[in-house]
Amino acid sequence: MERMRNLTYNTSVTVPAPPVRTLVLSMLTTLNEKKENEVSRFEMFPAICMISTLYNPTCSLSNPSTDQKDLQRLCMVTKPCGGVLPFDIKEQLNRRGLSDIVMTAGNEKALLSLFLAKMQKYEPDVIVGHDLSASIALLVSRMDKLKVANWSRTSRLKRTINVGKVAHNKAGQWELTAGRLLVDSRLSAMELVRSRSYDLSELVAQLLGDQRENIYASEVSAKFSSSQQLLNLIQWSWMDPWFSLRVIAQLNALPLAVQITNIVGGVASRTLMGGRAERNEFLLLHAFNKANYIAPNKYTPNFRRGKQEKEVELLDGANNEEADKDDKEDKSKNKAQYSGGLVLEPKKGLYDTLILLLDFNSLYPSIIQEYNICFTTVPHVKDGDELPEVPSSTLSEGILPCEIRGLVERRREVKKLMKGEASESKRKQYDIRQMALKLTANSMYGCLGFQQSRFYAKPLAALITSKGREILMHTKDLVEKLGYSVIYGDTDSIMINTNSNDLKQAKKLGFEIKRQVNQCHRLLELELDGVFKRMLLLKKKKYAALTVNPDNELDTKKELKGLDIVRRDWSQLAKEAGNAVVDLILDPNLSRDDLVAEIHESLQRLRAKLEKGVDVKLFEISKVILWSFNDYCRSFEEQLQQLTRNPKDYHDLKSQPHAAVACRLNETGKFSLRHGDIVEYIICEVFWLILSSFRLLPLIKDGTTNSAMQRAYHRTELEQNPDLKIG
């Protein structure tokens, strides 16, 4: 074979990737309904009773097909815990022509063995699903408990060790599926779209405009009572993998991951697991290696360091107290330890003149290029808190700005090709490529300020943000010298009061400011990002505005930033009331006197509506669960134990209503709420108990006195308990 150093890569030749074998899967669980003292702790956890798959042997990496004609269906089913399969199920399957694609197993262990045999037969290159980390954790847990043989068929690497010894983290997940790509619709959506929740039902509604039926684990056993209900359940089970595949296709997640992998020179399986710092690490490793630099060691927390390294520290007289301090710092949240972007003090008020919004394109990547900021150009300082000097203009271009420049130039070329391309499929491919280049370039700064990055460099990150603050202040001063007021500014943008209602004149002013600012810089570019026709500026990072299309004065749109009414942890009723008031404030046809009267009238109408009664769903408050991923991944058994009994990150459930509600819901078996999920709850009314001493005590259904934080209940709990009232 030719030596590696003699091999060259011809960038002018582009050969399309061959088709891949893709398996989309979904697992259905049922609960053991026996009493806790009659079974072991483990048997109280969900058991797998059905695995449904969709298989495409010739899937395109650049455009995965969601056409059901291209997908081979298969469902493997076994009896639920303590139940049996309908006696006539095989007869019904034959009658409906489903006997070839629905296979029955005697028990859960046989079901898992059948699934592994199918994995070996299909040999998929790509596995698609929703929340695959949870599915894999469940699969490993059950295979370990039931002592299922040949568990390593989930990967292309034959293993003989016990599956229980595989780590329950990202590395373990990678090991369990070695040789296959995992495409998780939940993980992809969390990176590419902003959603109220990332469960499959929410994504299907938001991205696909479709509706998904929910069937909870506690309801599954009842579906086995007749062959007709079981057949309906089987048909339903094929919808989840299909929805996952459609979400992936809608987001272009697979081709985007392939493009990012090609750009950074990484491994596709790692790219698909998320983590922008790791992608940037691959890109910079290649760049520094090409320039004959030795890269720094990969970050490892103190508690993971080897015994030998710790012994060396002790020999060197390392202070134990300092070591303990370092351990605590490693476990703390990785917040930046330097000043970030500048936020100007807002000039609060309601503005009915045109406001210009101007911002810098890709501020931090542009600063890196403008000032040639790199490990190779910025002198190292012993004092980590001291701000380094800007590199001399005589120095040659550093590796970091060179890489960013390359990404920007490649994206510019791709966008040119996209504009001149007539083919829709080609334009889509170009769009995916330019998006991958954009995501990579914009995340380059992040690896400098991320403590767990191999290329973490606090002095460089501090220097970049320092120049950003300096540039924003310089822009503000320049605008004020022209005689205009800067009413607000944040990191890379400023807002300017034009004192005019003439859109044409306002645009002219914006272009003049843009020209003068851009003259002061070599690569930094200020652009006109928007025009506000009416604006309510409340405080830093909080405003409501009516944006107007610069090319069409009649085309307006409401924009809200940071206001409480856009928060997820506000009830729908509060949001509707707040939006109604904001709409009145932003109405350009209302005078200030009329505005106050209209707001009073709106609130009176709301009160009348409440007195008549409204849907209980309007009172629901939503909150995100912030349990850590590592706590969840230890094992499926521990995960449920922690969520239902003592979540690590919520020591006091009395002051965390969403965590308390999540624990109760998970105990019912109808929910599996965890890190990142949205919990909806309603604060219920206090019933007052009159004591003989004429004292009043708040009382709820269980006879205990609780604060508002402890009176949080889910809508399903209200439906089941008529004593609970909304307060």
N, C-alpha and C positions, 0 to 999 in steps of 0.2 A: 504493500500500500504506500502511496505517496506520503511523504512527511507533511505534517500539518502546516509547517511554516512555508511550504512550497505551494499550498493551496491558496487560491484567490477567489474572491466573491465578485461576480460580475453584476453590478447594480442595474445595468441596462437591460438585462434579461429577466422578465417576470413570468414565472410559470405558475398557473393557478394551483392552489392546494388540491390534492386528491379528495374525493368524497370520504366521509368518516361514518363509522357505525355509531348511531346515537340511540341511547336508551333513556326514556323518560319514565320516572317511577313515582309511585305514591303508595304509602302504607296506611292501613286502617287498623286502629287498635280498639280493643274492648276492655272493660274493667272487670276485675274479679269482684263479685258482689258479696262474697262471704264476709263474716265478721272478722275483725282484726285479730281477736284472740284465738281464732280457729286456723289461721294460716300464718306463715312466716311473714316478716316485713316485706320481703321482696315481692311476694305474690300479690301484694296490694297494688302493684304498679301495672300500667297498661300492658297487655299482651297483644302481639300481632296476630290478627285473624284474616287479613287480606292484603295482598300485594298486587297492585295493578301496574302494568307497563305498556308503553307505546314504543315500538322499535322501528327505526328507519335505517336500513343497511347502507343507503347511499345519500347521506345528508351532506348538503353543501355547507362548508365553513363560512362562506361569504353571504349566504342567504338561506338559512335553515327553513325548510318547508313546514308549514303548519296544516297543510291539506291532509285531512284524515285518510284520503285514498292512498297516501304514501306511507301511512303508519300501520304497522302490524300490532294488533291488540292482543293482550294476554292478561288473564286474571287468575291468580292462585289464591284459593280460599280454604279455610279450615273452620271447624266448629268454634264458637266462642267459649270463654271460660264457663264451665258448668252447664253448657248447652250441647245441642246436637244440630247437625245439618238436617234440613227438611228431607223426609223419607223419599220424596219424589223428585228431588232436585236434578238427578242425572237424567231422568225421563224428560223433564221440562227443558233441560239444556239440549238434548237430542232433538226435541220437537222444534225448538227455535233455531237450530243450526249453530249453537254456541259451544258444542261439546269439544271442538278443536281448540277453542281459545279460552275456555274456562276449565281449570284443573282443580280438583279437590284433593285435600291431604287429610290424613287421619288426625293429626294434632299439630301444635305449633312447631315442634321440632322438625316434623316431616315437611311442613310448609317452608321453613327456612332452608332445609336441605334441597328442596325442589327449586327454590329461588336461586341458590348457589349453582345448581346444575344448569339452570337457564342462563345465568351469567357466564358460565364457562362456554355454553353453546353460542351465545350472541357475541361474546368477546367485544363489548362496546368500547369505542375510543372515547366517547363522551357520555357522561351521565348527567341528566338534567332533572331538576326537581325544585320544590319550594322548601326552603329551610332545611337543606340537606344535612347541615351539622346536627340538627336534632334527630333527623331520620337515621343518620349513621350512629349516633350515640345510642338510640333505642335498639338498633339492629345489633350492635356490639354487645350491649347489655344482655339481650335475650340469647344470643349465640353463646355467650360466656356462661350464663346460668344453665342453659339446656345442654351444654357440652356438644355443640354442633360441630361436626368434622368438616375439614376443608374450608374453614372460614376465609382463608386467604384468596379464594376465588373472587372476592370482591375487587381484587387487584390483579396485576399481571406478574406479581412477585410471589412465588411459592414460599410460605412460611410454615414452620413446625411448632413455634412457641404457642403458648396459650394466648388466646385473643384478649384475655383480661389483663395481660401484661403490656398491651399497647397503650401508649400515653393517650389521655383524654384531652387533647388540645389540638391546635392546628397541625402541629408536626405529626401527631398520631393520625389525624384525619388524612393527611397526605400519604402516610405510610399504608393506611388501610385501602387506599385507592390508587396505589402506585401504578403508573402506566396509563392511567385514565384521567381525562379532564372532567372536573366537577363544575357544572354551570348551575349556580343557585339563583333562582329568580328573585328571592328575597334580598340576597347580598348585592346583586346587580342593581336592583331598584334603589337600595339605600345609598348607592354611590351616584346614580345617574338622575334620580328624580326626587323631588320633595313631596312627601305624602304625609297625610295625617296619621296613617298607620301603614305598616308594611306586611300585614297579613294578606293572604291570597285574595280574600273577598274584597278588601279595599283596593288592591291593585287591579283586580279584574274590572271593578266598577270605574276606577279612575283612568286606566290606560286603555281598556278594551271596550268600555261602555256596555259591558255585559253584567249579568247577575249570577252569582254563585250561591248555591244552596248549602247551608251549613248543616252537617250531621255530627253531633257530639259523640264522644266515646261511650257515654252512659246510655245513649240511644241505640247503639249498634246491636246489642244482643236481641232487642225486640224485633229487629229486621230479619232475624233468622227464624221467626215463628212460622213462616210460610214460604213456599218456593217463590211465589209472586213477589213478595217483599224483598227476598234475597236477590232475585233477578233485577229488581229496580235498584237495589244497592250496588250491584255489580256494574250496571250501566252508569250509575252516578260516579262510581270509583274511577272510571276512565276520564271523567271530566277534569279532575284535578291535574293530572299530568298534562292534559291538553292545554289547560289554562296556563300552566307553568311555561310550557313551550311557546305559547302565544305571547306571554309577557316578555320572554327572552327575545323573541323575534321582533316585538314592538320596540324594544330598547336597543336593538342591534348589539346586544351584549357580547355574543360570541365573536362576530367579526371585529368588534371594537377591541376586545381582549387580544385577539390575534395581532391586530395592527399595533397595539401598545407593546406587545411582546417583541415584535419585529423592530420597533423603534428603539427600545431600551436594551435589546439583546439579552432578554431574560428567558424564563421558562414559563410556558403558557399556564401550567397547572398552578404556579405561584401567583401569576397575574390574576387568575380567576378567583383566588382566595381573598382578593382585596389587599389593601395596604400600599398606599402610594409611595411611602418612604422606601419600601423594598424595590419598587420599580425604578425609582431615581438612583438607588444604590447600584443596580445593575448598569445603568447608563454611565454613571461616573466611574465605576470600576473599569469598564472597558476603556473609557477615555484616559484615565490615569495610567492604566497598564500600557496603553499604546504610547504614552509619553514617557514610559520607563520610570514611573513613580511607584513607590510601595504604598499601598492603601492602608489606612488604619484598621485595627482589629474590629470585628463586629461587636456591637454593644452586648454586654451580658451584665445583668444586675449582680450586686455583690453576693447575694445569697446563692447564686448559681455558680460562682467561681470555684475552680477546683481546689482541692485540699492543698496541693503543692503551692499554689499561688498565695494562699492564706498563710502558709508556713513561712514563706519568704517575707511576707509583711511582718510577721512576728519577729523574725530574725533581724529585720531592719528597724525594730523598735516601734512598730506601728502602734498608735494609741488605740486601745480598745473602744474608748468612748467615741473617738472619731469614726471608727469602723461602724459602730452602732448607729451613729448619726447618718452615715452614708447609706446604710441599709434602709433607714426610714425614708430618706430622700428618694431612693429607688422605688419604694412602694407608693410614694405619693403621686398625685396626678402630675402629668408632665406639662406644667404650665410654663410659659416663657418667663425667664428670670431677667428680663430687660424691658425697656420702654418700647411700646408698640407704636401704632399709628397715631398721629395727632388728630384730636377732635376739637374743633373750634367751639367756643362758647356760643350757643345759638341766641339770636335776637328774637325772642319769643313773640308770638302774636299771630293775628289773622291778616294775611296779605291778599288784597284783591287786585294787585298789579302783577304783571308777568314776571315770573322768577325763572332764571336760567340755571340749569344744572349742567355743569361741565366736569368731566372726569378724565384721568390719565389712563391710557390703554396699558393694561398689564404693568402696573407701576413698579412692583418689586423686580420682576425679570428685566424690565427696562433699565432700572437703576444698576443692576448687576452689570449690564452691558455698557451703560453710559460711563460708569466710573471704574470699569475693569476690576470688579471685586471678585477675588478668588483666593483659594488657599495658597496659590503660587505667586500672588502679587501683593497681598496684604502682609506686612511684617508681623511676626508673632510677638505677643507681649506676655510677660510673665504674670502680670496682674490681670486676671480674667475679667475684672470689672472695668478696666480702663478701655475707653473707646479707641480703637486703632485709627491710624491716619489713612486718608484716602490714597490709593496707589498713585505713583507718579505717572504722568501722561507719556513718559518716555519708555515705560515698560511694555514689553510685547503682550499680546492678548492672552489672558489667562484661560485655563481649561474650562472653568465654569461659564464665563460669558461666551466662550467659543461654542460650547454645546448648546446654550440657549439660542444664540444667533443661528446656528444650524437648524434648530427646530423651527424657529420663526420663518426662516427663508424657505424651508421645505413646505411649511404650511401655506405660505404665500403662493408658491408655485402650484400646489395642489388646488388651491382656490381658483387660480387662473384656468387650470385644466377643467375644473368643474363648470365654470361659466361657459366655456366653449364646447362642452360636450352635449350632443343631442340625445344620446341614449340615456333613458331613465335609470337603468340598472348601473351603468357606468357612473352616472352622477351620484348615485347612492353610495357606491364604493369610494368615490373621491370624498364625499361628505364624511364618511366614517373615518377615512384616513386623516382628514384635516382636524376632525374632532379629537382623535387620538393624539395628534401632535400638539393641539391646544392644551389638553388635559395634562400632558407630560411637561410642557414648558411652564405652565402656570403653577405646577406643584414643585418646581425645582427649589424655590426659596424655602418651602416647608421643611425639607430635609435638613436645612442648616439650623433651624430653631427647634427641631424635634429631638429631645434628649436621648431617645432610644435609637436614633439613626446612626449608622456607621460614620456618616459625614457631619455629625452634629458639630457646629462651630458657633458658639455663642458670640464671640467678637464680630464675626462676619454678619450674623443676623442682626446684631445691635447696630452695626455700621449702616446696613441697608435701611433699617427703619429710621435711623437718625437722619439719613439723607432724604427719606420720604417726608419727614416732618419739616425739614428745611425747605424742600421744594414747595410744600403746601403753603408755608408761611410766605415764601417769596411770591407765589402766585396771588395770595391775598393782598399783599402790599402793592403789587402791580395794578390790580383791579381798583384798589382804593385810590391810587394816584390818578386813575382815569376819572375819578369822581363818582364811583358807584359803590354801593354798600354790599359787603359780603355778609349775608345773614346766617350762614352756617357752612361748615366744612367738616369732612370726615375721611381721614386717611388719604384717599386718592381723588376726592371730589369736592367741589365748592358750589354754593348756591348764591346767585347774585340777583339783587332786586333791581330791575330795569327802570322802576318808577314810570312805567308806560304800559298801555294796553294795546299798543300797535305791534302785532306779531311780526310784521316785516322788519320794523325797526329793531325789535328785540333780537331777531335772527342776525341782523347785520352787526349788532353789538357783540353777539356771541362769537361770530367769525373773526371779528377784529381782536377780541381778547385771546382767542385761540392762536391767531397769527403772532401776536406779540409774545405770548408765553413760549410757543414752540421755537421762536427765534433764539431763545436763551439756552436751548438744549440741542444736543446732537441727535439723540435717539428718542428721548421722551416726547410723547405726543398727547396734547390735550384735545379732547373732542367734545362737541356739543352733544350731550346725552339726552336732554329733555327740556321741555318748557312747561312750567306750571301756570295755569290760568288763575287758580285760586289755591291758597295754601294756609293750613293751620300748623304752625310750628310750636310744639309744646315744650320739648326739652331735647337733650342729646339723644340721637337715634330714635326719636319719636316724632312723627309728623304724619299728616294726612294732606293729600294734594289732588287737584284735578289736573291731570296732564292733558296737553293739547298737541295734536299732530302738527309739526311745523309746516307741513305741506297742505293741511286742511284744518282750518280753524274750527270747523263744526265737529270734527272728530275728537271727542274727549274721552278720558278714562280715569276712573278713581284709582289712586295709589295710596296704600297704607303701609307705613314702616314703623315697627316697634310698638304700635298701639295695643292696649290690652285686649281689644276686641278681636285681634287676629291670633291671640294665644289659644293653644289647644286646651288649656286647663280652665277655660271659661265655659259656662253653659251656653247652649244655643240661644236661649232666651235673652241672656245678657248681650250676646253678640248681635242679635237682631235689633235690640234696643239701641245699642251703641252705633250700629251701622245706620239706623234711621236718623239719629242725631247728626252723624258725620255727613250724611247725604244732604241734610238741610244746611249745614255749615258751608259745604262746598258748592251750594247752588248759587251761581253767579247772578241770578235774577232776584235774589232776596237781599233787601237792605238789612243793615245791622239791627234796626229796631224791629223789623218784621221777623227777623231770624229768631229773636228771643221768644216772641209770641208763638211762633211755629213749633219751637222746641217744647214749650210748656204744653201745647195742645197735643203733641205727639206722645208725651209721657202720660197725659191724662187718658188718651186712647188705650195705651198699654195697660194702665191700671184697670180700666173697665174690662179689657180682654181677660186679665188675670182673675177678676172677680167672677167672670162667667165660667172659668175653667179652661185649661189648655192641656195638651198632651204631655204626659209625664216625661217623655223623652227630651222635651225642651229644657228640663232642669238638670240634665246629666252634665257632670264635670268630667273632663278627660285629662289623664295624666300619664306621662311616659314612665315605664319601669326602668330604673338605672342599675339593675344588678349586673355585676361584672360577668364577662364572657367566661373567664377562667373558672368561676364558681359554678357556672352552669355546666361546663364541659368535664368536670371531674368524673362524673358518671351519671347515667340517667337516674339511678336510684337516689344519689345524693342531691341531684338537682331538684327533684320533686320534694325531697325532705326539706331542703333549705327554703324552697318557695312556700311550702305550706306550714312550716313550723318556725324556722329561725333564719330568715334571709340575712346573709352576712352584711349587706350594705344598708339594712334597715334594722338597727338594733332596737328601736323603740317604735313598734307598730302603732302605738296610741297616738303618735304625732305624725304618722304617715298614712292617711286614710286610703290612698290608692294601693299601698302595699298590703294593708290589712284586707281590703276588698279582694285583691288578687289572690291572696292566700286562701280565703274562703271559697272563691270561685274554683280554684284549682282542686280543692278538696272534694268538690262535687263531681269531678271527672268530666264535666262538660267543657272545661276550659284548660288550656295549657299556656298560661301567660308567663312570659319571661322577659329578659333584657330587650329593651327596645319596643315592647308592645305597649299599646294604649289601653289604659284601664278607665272605664267610664263609671261614675258613681253619682249618687244624689244624696245631699244632706237632708236627713229626715227631721220631722218636727219633734219637739220635746213635749211629752205629756206631763202635766204638773200634778203631783200627788199632794193632797192637803193632809198634813199631819195634825194630831190632836193639839199640838202646841201652836197651831196656826202658822206653822212654817210651810213654805212651798219648796218642794224639791223636784228637779227635773227627773222624769222617769220614762224609759223606753220599754219596749216589749219584754226584755229579759229582767226587768226589775232593778236595773242598776242605773246610777246617775252618771251620765257621760257628757263630755264636752262635745262641741260641734265636730271636732276632728274624729270622734269615735262614733258619730251617728251617720257614717257614710255607708250606703248600701247600693248594690247594683240593681238595675231595673228588674231583672228576673227575681230578685229577692223581694221587691215590692209587690210583684205580681203574685207571689206565693204566700205572702203574709199581709192580710188586709189590715192588720193593726198598725203597720208602718204608714205614716203620713208625711207629705212633703211640707217642710217648714219654710 
